[in-house]
Amino acid sequence: MIDTLRKQTRGRNIAVVFLYCDYQTQKDQSAVNMIGSLVRQVSLRPQRIPSGIKRAFDQSKQEGGDGLQLPDMVKLFVQVIGSIEVVYLCVDAVDEVLPQYRLEFLRALRQIIQDAPNVRLFLTGRPYVRAELDKHLTKRALAIHIVADQGDITRYLNQKMDDDDDQDPGLMTDDLKDNIMKTMLEKPSEM
């Protein structure tokens, strides 16, 4: 999706920023780090760091702080995107953010979409986080429930195994391919 958005918006005053939340790096996914990542992505867009961002970080360090706090980071993000026509902010697997960080992160996103009408928010996550999203973000959001289709999974697995076989012929026997397919299709809820 990110690649498609970037292709469709190339050459226009539109930014596509994203976060991939990952259970393996949950400890690093604090709200301030994630919003900071968005600030960095937008700041590097013109291939130079805007002076306002550099000034804010320098001032924070001069005041003896460890860095900008979340409210400052949110304000900075909103300021930096102010001249951009549309900002697509995509967050994949919001359910992977630790619960103690997720609440703060969702509140930060709410503040961003309130203060920056040019932001279009796209979130993905497992169904159990929907109640949190509804509570902390707007209830006007469109929810699309996507369920894995057995046919799609089968085609994907066959393609991947064929690619592997092309790279190293004979590595995978037909029995191994059948076993992989059977195992993956039996337990789709655990993937």
C-alpha positions as CSV (number, residue, x, y, z in Angstrom):
1,M,0.0,0.0,0.0
2,I,2.8,2.4,0.9
3,D,4.5,1.9,-2.5
4,T,1.2,2.4,-4.3
5,L,0.4,5.6,-2.5
6,R,3.9,6.9,-3.2
7,K,3.7,6.1,-6.9
8,Q,0.3,7.8,-7.2
9,T,1.4,10.9,-5.3
10,R,4.9,11.3,-6.8
11,G,5.6,14.9,-7.8
12,R,2.8,16.3,-5.8
13,N,2.8,18.1,-2.4
14,I,1.6,15.0,-0.7
15,A,3.5,13.0,2.0
16,V,3.2,9.3,2.8
17,V,4.6,8.5,6.3
18,F,4.3,5.1,8.0
19,L,5.0,3.0,11.0
20,Y,5.3,-0.8,11.1
21,C,4.6,-1.9,14.6
22,D,6.4,-5.1,15.5
23,Y,6.1,-7.3,18.5
24,Q,9.9,-7.9,18.5
25,T,10.6,-4.2,19.0
26,Q,7.7,-3.4,21.3
27,K,9.9,-1.9,24.0
28,D,11.2,0.7,21.6
29,Q,7.7,1.6,20.3
30,S,6.8,4.3,22.8
31,A,4.5,7.0,21.7
32,V,7.2,9.7,21.6
33,N,9.5,7.4,19.6
34,M,6.8,6.6,17.1
35,I,5.7,10.3,16.6
36,G,9.4,11.2,16.4
37,S,9.8,8.7,13.6
38,L,7.0,10.4,11.7
39,V,8.6,13.8,12.3
40,R,11.9,12.4,10.9
41,Q,10.2,11.0,7.8
42,V,8.5,14.3,7.0
43,S,11.6,16.3,7.8
44,L,13.7,14.3,5.4
45,R,11.2,14.7,2.6
46,P,12.9,17.9,1.2
47,Q,16.3,16.2,1.9
48,R,17.2,18.6,4.6
49,I,16.1,19.1,8.2
50,P,13.9,22.2,8.6
51,S,15.5,24.8,10.9
52,G,12.5,24.7,13.3
53,I,13.1,21.0,14.1
54,K,16.8,21.5,14.7
55,R,16.0,24.5,16.9
56,A,13.4,22.6,18.9
57,F,15.8,19.7,19.6
58,D,18.7,22.0,20.4
59,Q,16.6,24.0,22.8
60,S,15.4,20.9,24.5
61,K,19.0,19.7,25.1
62,Q,20.1,23.2,26.4
63,E,17.3,23.1,28.9
64,G,18.8,19.9,30.3
65,G,16.2,17.6,29.0
66,D,16.7,14.2,27.4
67,G,14.8,15.3,24.4
68,L,11.4,16.4,23.3
69,Q,8.4,15.1,25.2
70,L,5.3,13.8,23.4
71,P,3.2,17.0,23.4
72,D,6.2,18.8,21.9
73,M,6.8,16.1,19.3
74,V,3.1,16.2,18.3
75,K,3.2,20.0,17.9
76,L,6.4,19.7,15.9
77,F,4.8,17.1,13.6
78,V,1.7,19.3,13.0
79,Q,4.0,22.3,12.3
80,V,6.2,20.4,9.9
81,I,3.2,19.1,7.8
82,G,1.4,22.4,7.8
83,S,2.5,23.3,4.3
84,I,1.8,19.8,2.8
85,E,-1.5,19.4,0.9
86,V,-2.2,15.9,2.2
87,V,-0.4,13.6,4.6
88,Y,-1.2,9.9,4.5
89,L,-0.2,8.6,7.9
90,C,-0.2,4.8,7.9
91,V,0.3,2.6,10.9
92,D,0.5,-1.2,10.4
93,A,-0.3,-3.6,13.2
94,V,-1.3,-1.0,15.9
95,D,-2.3,-4.1,18.0
96,E,1.5,-4.9,18.4
97,V,2.1,-1.7,20.4
98,L,2.3,-2.5,24.1
99,P,-0.9,-1.5,25.9
100,Q,0.9,1.0,28.1
101,Y,2.2,2.8,25.0
102,R,-0.9,2.3,22.8
103,L,-3.2,4.6,24.8
104,E,-0.7,7.4,24.7
105,F,0.0,6.8,21.0
106,L,-3.7,6.8,20.1
107,R,-4.2,10.1,22.0
108,A,-1.3,11.6,20.1
109,L,-2.9,10.5,16.8
110,R,-6.2,12.0,17.9
111,Q,-4.4,15.3,18.6
112,I,-2.7,15.2,15.2
113,I,-5.9,14.6,13.3
114,Q,-7.7,17.4,15.3
115,D,-4.9,19.9,14.7
116,A,-4.0,18.9,11.1
117,P,-7.0,18.6,8.8
118,N,-4.7,17.6,6.0
119,V,-3.9,14.2,7.7
120,R,-5.5,11.0,6.4
121,L,-5.1,8.2,8.9
122,F,-4.9,4.5,7.9
123,L,-4.5,1.9,10.7
124,T,-4.4,-1.8,10.5
125,G,-4.7,-4.1,13.5
126,R,-6.4,-7.2,14.8
127,P,-10.1,-6.9,15.6
128,Y,-9.7,-6.7,19.4
129,V,-8.2,-3.2,19.2
130,R,-11.2,-1.8,17.5
131,A,-12.9,-0.7,20.7
132,E,-9.7,1.2,21.7
133,L,-9.6,2.9,18.3
134,D,-13.3,3.8,18.6
135,K,-12.7,5.2,22.0
136,H,-9.7,7.3,21.3
137,L,-10.1,8.2,17.7
138,T,-13.1,9.4,15.8
139,K,-16.1,7.2,15.6
140,R,-16.6,8.4,12.0
141,A,-13.8,6.1,10.8
142,L,-14.5,3.5,8.2
143,A,-13.6,0.0,9.2
144,I,-12.9,-2.7,6.7
145,H,-12.7,-6.2,8.0
146,I,-10.3,-8.3,6.0
147,V,-10.3,-12.1,6.5
148,A,-7.7,-14.4,5.0
149,D,-9.1,-16.4,2.1
150,Q,-7.9,-20.0,1.8
151,G,-7.5,-19.6,-2.0
152,D,-5.3,-16.5,-1.5
153,I,-3.2,-18.3,1.1
154,T,-2.8,-21.3,-1.2
155,R,-1.7,-19.2,-4.2
156,Y,0.7,-17.2,-2.0
157,L,2.3,-20.3,-0.5
158,N,2.6,-22.0,-3.9
159,Q,4.2,-18.9,-5.4
160,K,6.8,-18.6,-2.5
161,M,7.6,-22.3,-2.7
162,D,8.0,-22.1,-6.5
163,D,10.3,-19.1,-6.0
164,D,12.4,-21.0,-3.5
165,D,12.5,-24.0,-5.9
166,D,13.7,-21.8,-8.7
167,Q,16.5,-20.4,-6.5
168,D,17.6,-23.9,-5.3
169,P,16.1,-26.7,-7.4
170,G,15.5,-29.9,-5.6
171,L,15.7,-28.3,-2.2
172,M,12.0,-29.0,-1.5
173,T,10.4,-32.3,-2.1
174,D,6.8,-32.7,-3.1
175,D,6.1,-34.3,0.4
176,L,7.7,-31.2,2.1
177,K,5.6,-28.8,0.0
178,D,2.4,-30.8,0.8
179,N,3.3,-30.8,4.5
180,I,3.9,-27.0,4.5
181,M,0.7,-26.4,2.7
182,K,-1.3,-28.6,5.0
183,T,0.2,-27.1,8.2
184,M,-0.3,-23.5,7.1
185,L,-3.9,-24.1,6.0
186,E,-4.9,-25.9,9.2
187,K,-3.8,-23.1,11.5
188,P,-4.7,-19.8,9.8
189,S,-5.8,-18.2,13.1
190,E,-2.3,-18.7,14.6
191,M,-0.4,-16.9,11.8
